[in-house]
Each structure stands twice: as structure tokens, then as C-alpha cells.
Amino acid sequence: MSLVAFLSQAAFISLSGVVSPGPITAVVTSKGSTSPHAGALVAVGHALVEFPLIALIAWGFGSLFSQTYVKAGIALIGGVLLFLMGIDMFRSLKKACQVSRQDARSPIIAGVLLSAGNPFFLIWWATVGLALIVRALEFGLGGLLALAVVHWSCDLAWCYFLSALSFKGGQFFGKRFQEIVFVLCGVFLIFFGAKFVLDAVSGLVA
């Protein structure tokens, strides 16, 4: 298989994971209601976790993320984080339309925290991602770098699309739309937070 064929396959596999609803989807949508570029900034924060993770897995640390206590610990911390973010979103509901557009760091930090605290993201890279990394290394370091760029490009495109779509909706429907988005995203984050915590507890008890 040529490098181009492999990267095309990797892009398809990456997109199937990227478009799956999750915590990042909720945050990108909520932040996108005030800025069409929020998705790109969340993707940058995501990359700050993802690129070092790819390097660690390529160097043989992939099995670490499959350990029961590691998965449970990540799920527990990530679950609490998501729960708090969901609560904070409800608290910010009345200020939904006054969120500062100058706070460029906020979406980036959200991307970092949501990625580092998401056990499914880490497990995906330790399983499906590991298989892609092994194939990429057949083409040398250049193949690994190309895989990282192609995968992240899928993240960037999808997050940017979601935030732009949310921003257009906010412009068209106004404040009411933003309030509904904040409520739905808050519920979504609390749901995932609770699920992560329950998964962590069940993993430790089992």
C-alpha cells in the first residue's frame, strides 16, 4: 500500500471517530455560538495533547493506557471535570450572549482539558490509533508525522465546521438560540461526566 492510500484510509477512520458526539462536540457548539473560530482553537488545544500522545504510543507506551487503574483514574478525573464544566455552563446561561470574544485561551484550554480527561480518546489511540501508528511507521518518521497531520486536520475541519454552524445559528436565531445551546451542552457535559465517573468506579470494583 502506498503512503497516499494509507493516509486516505487513515483519514476515513479518523473522521469516523471525530464526528462521533462527545464532550468536545458540546463545548465546540457552545463556544461556537459566540465565535465561528472557537472550533479551530479547541482543535489547537486538542493537538497539544494528541501530538505528544502519538509520540508516546509510537515509543511503546500504548499499553500503559490500557491498564485498569490508569483508565479508571483518567475516567474519574475527566468525569468530575466534565460535570463541573456542565454546571458552570448552566451558571453562565444568563451571560451566554456576553461571553468575551477576546478570551482566545478559553477554547484552547478547553481542548486540552477535554482531551486529557477523556478516557475514550486515550483508549482509541491505544487501540485503533496504535494500529494506524504501526502502519505509519512502515513509512518511517515521515509516515508518522503525516498520519498525525492528517488525523488532526480531520479534527480541525470538523470542529471548525461545528463552531461556524453554531455561530450562524446564533446570528439567525439570536439570544434564545444561544440559551438553548448552552442548556443542551450543559446537560450533555453533565451526562458524560456522570458516565465517566460510573465507568471509573465500575472498572475499579470489577
QUIUR-V600785 format. One record per residue. RES is the residue in three letters. SS is DSSP state (H for helix, E for strand, C for the rest). PHI is phi as a letter, one per 40 degrees, with the letter a starting at -180 (NA if undefined). NEAR is the number of other C-alpha atoms within 12 Angstrom. Layout:
res->RES ss->SS phi->PHI near->NEAR
res->RES ss->SS phi->PHI near->NEAR
This chain:
res->MET ss->C phi->NA near->12
res->SER ss->C phi->c near->13
res->LEU ss->H phi->c near->23
res->VAL ss->H phi->c near->16
res->ALA ss->H phi->c near->15
res->PHE ss->H phi->c near->27
res->LEU ss->H phi->c near->30
res->SER ss->H phi->c near->21
res->GLN ss->H phi->c near->21
res->ALA ss->H phi->c near->35
res->ALA ss->H phi->c near->28
res->PHE ss->H phi->c near->21
res->ILE ss->H phi->c near->25
res->SER ss->H phi->c near->31
res->LEU ss->H phi->c near->23
res->SER ss->H phi->c near->18
res->GLY ss->H phi->c near->26
res->VAL ss->H phi->c near->30
res->VAL ss->C phi->c near->24
res->SER ss->C phi->c near->18
res->PRO ss->C phi->d near->22
res->GLY ss->C phi->a near->30
res->PRO ss->H phi->d near->47
res->ILE ss->H phi->c near->51
res->THR ss->H phi->d near->39
res->ALA ss->H phi->c near->41
res->VAL ss->H phi->c near->47
res->VAL ss->H phi->c near->46
res->THR ss->H phi->c near->46
res->SER ss->H phi->c near->50
res->LYS ss->H phi->c near->49
res->GLY ss->H phi->c near->41
res->SER ss->C phi->c near->42
res->THR ss->C phi->b near->39
res->SER ss->C phi->a near->38
res->PRO ss->C phi->c near->29
res->HIS ss->C phi->c near->35
res->ALA ss->H phi->d near->45
res->GLY ss->H phi->c near->42
res->ALA ss->H phi->c near->37
res->LEU ss->H phi->c near->34
res->VAL ss->H phi->c near->45
res->ALA ss->H phi->c near->41
res->VAL ss->H phi->c near->32
res->GLY ss->H phi->c near->33
res->HIS ss->H phi->c near->39
res->ALA ss->H phi->c near->32
res->LEU ss->H phi->c near->25
res->VAL ss->H phi->c near->30
res->GLU ss->H phi->c near->34
res->PHE ss->H phi->c near->31
res->PRO ss->H phi->c near->22
res->LEU ss->H phi->c near->30
res->ILE ss->H phi->d near->40
res->ALA ss->H phi->c near->26
res->LEU ss->H phi->c near->22
res->ILE ss->H phi->c near->31
res->ALA ss->H phi->c near->31
res->TRP ss->H phi->c near->19
res->GLY ss->H phi->h near->16
res->PHE ss->H phi->c near->20
res->GLY ss->H phi->d near->27
res->SER ss->H phi->c near->21
res->LEU ss->H phi->d near->21
res->PHE ss->H phi->c near->31
res->SER ss->H phi->c near->25
res->GLN ss->C phi->c near->19
res->THR ss->H phi->d near->22
res->TYR ss->H phi->c near->21
res->VAL ss->H phi->c near->24
res->LYS ss->H phi->c near->34
res->ALA ss->H phi->c near->32
res->GLY ss->H phi->c near->28
res->ILE ss->H phi->c near->37
res->ALA ss->H phi->c near->39
res->LEU ss->H phi->c near->31
res->ILE ss->H phi->c near->30
res->GLY ss->H phi->c near->39
res->GLY ss->H phi->c near->38
res->VAL ss->H phi->c near->29
res->LEU ss->H phi->d near->31
res->LEU ss->H phi->c near->41
res->PHE ss->H phi->c near->31
res->LEU ss->H phi->c near->24
res->MET ss->H phi->c near->33
res->GLY ss->H phi->c near->31
res->ILE ss->H phi->c near->25
res->ASP ss->H phi->c near->23
res->MET ss->H phi->c near->32
res->PHE ss->H phi->c near->27
res->ARG ss->H phi->c near->16
res->SER ss->C phi->c near->24
res->LEU ss->H phi->d near->26
res->LYS ss->H phi->c near->18
res->LYS ss->H phi->b near->18
res->ALA ss->H phi->d near->30
res->CYS ss->H phi->c near->27
res->GLN ss->H phi->b near->18
res->VAL ss->C phi->c near->24
res->SER ss->C phi->c near->18
res->ARG ss->C phi->c near->19
res->GLN ss->C phi->c near->13
res->ASP ss->C phi->c near->18
res->ALA ss->H phi->c near->23
res->ARG ss->H phi->c near->19
res->SER ss->H phi->d near->26
res->PRO ss->H phi->c near->39
res->ILE ss->H phi->c near->29
res->ILE ss->H phi->c near->26
res->ALA ss->H phi->d near->39
res->GLY ss->H phi->c near->37
res->VAL ss->H phi->c near->31
res->LEU ss->H phi->c near->34
res->LEU ss->H phi->c near->45
res->SER ss->H phi->c near->42
res->ALA ss->H phi->c near->36
res->GLY ss->C phi->c near->37
res->ASN ss->C phi->b near->43
res->PRO ss->H phi->c near->38
res->PHE ss->H phi->c near->35
res->PHE ss->H phi->c near->35
res->LEU ss->H phi->c near->38
res->ILE ss->H phi->c near->31
res->TRP ss->H phi->d near->30
res->TRP ss->H phi->c near->38
res->ALA ss->H phi->c near->32
res->THR ss->C phi->b near->22
res->VAL ss->H phi->c near->23
res->GLY ss->H phi->c near->35
res->LEU ss->H phi->c near->32
res->ALA ss->H phi->c near->23
res->LEU ss->H phi->c near->36
res->ILE ss->H phi->c near->38
res->VAL ss->H phi->c near->28
res->ARG ss->H phi->c near->27
res->ALA ss->H phi->c near->34
res->LEU ss->H phi->c near->25
res->GLU ss->H phi->c near->19
res->PHE ss->H phi->c near->21
res->GLY ss->C phi->g near->16
res->LEU ss->H phi->c near->19
res->GLY ss->H phi->c near->17
res->GLY ss->H phi->c near->26
res->LEU ss->H phi->c near->32
res->LEU ss->H phi->c near->24
res->ALA ss->H phi->c near->28
res->LEU ss->H phi->c near->42
res->ALA ss->H phi->c near->35
res->VAL ss->H phi->c near->24
res->VAL ss->H phi->c near->30
res->HIS ss->H phi->c near->38
res->TRP ss->H phi->c near->33
res->SER ss->H phi->c near->26
res->CYS ss->H phi->c near->31
res->ASP ss->H phi->d near->39
res->LEU ss->H phi->c near->34
res->ALA ss->H phi->c near->28
res->TRP ss->H phi->c near->32
res->CYS ss->H phi->c near->43
res->TYR ss->H phi->c near->34
res->PHE ss->H phi->c near->26
res->LEU ss->H phi->c near->35
res->SER ss->H phi->c near->36
res->ALA ss->H phi->c near->28
res->LEU ss->H phi->c near->27
res->SER ss->H phi->c near->36
res->PHE ss->H phi->c near->31
res->LYS ss->H phi->c near->22
res->GLY ss->H phi->c near->26
res->GLY ss->H phi->c near->29
res->GLN ss->H phi->c near->20
res->PHE ss->H phi->c near->14
res->PHE ss->H phi->c near->16
res->GLY ss->C phi->g near->19
res->LYS ss->H phi->d near->23
res->ARG ss->H phi->d near->20
res->PHE ss->H phi->c near->26
res->GLN ss->H phi->c near->37
res->GLU ss->H phi->c near->30
res->ILE ss->H phi->c near->26
res->VAL ss->H phi->c near->37
res->PHE ss->H phi->c near->39
res->VAL ss->H phi->c near->28
res->LEU ss->H phi->c near->25
res->CYS ss->H phi->c near->38
res->GLY ss->H phi->c near->35
res->VAL ss->H phi->c near->28
res->PHE ss->H phi->c near->32
res->LEU ss->H phi->c near->39
res->ILE ss->H phi->c near->31
res->PHE ss->H phi->c near->26
res->PHE ss->H phi->c near->36
res->GLY ss->H phi->c near->34
res->ALA ss->H phi->c near->28
res->LYS ss->H phi->c near->29
res->PHE ss->H phi->c near->33
res->VAL ss->H phi->c near->30
res->LEU ss->H phi->c near->23
res->ASP ss->H phi->c near->28
res->ALA ss->H phi->c near->29
res->VAL ss->H phi->c near->22
res->SER ss->H phi->c near->18
res->GLY ss->H phi->c near->22
res->LEU ss->H phi->c near->19
res->VAL ss->H phi->c near->11
res->ALA ss->C phi->c near->11
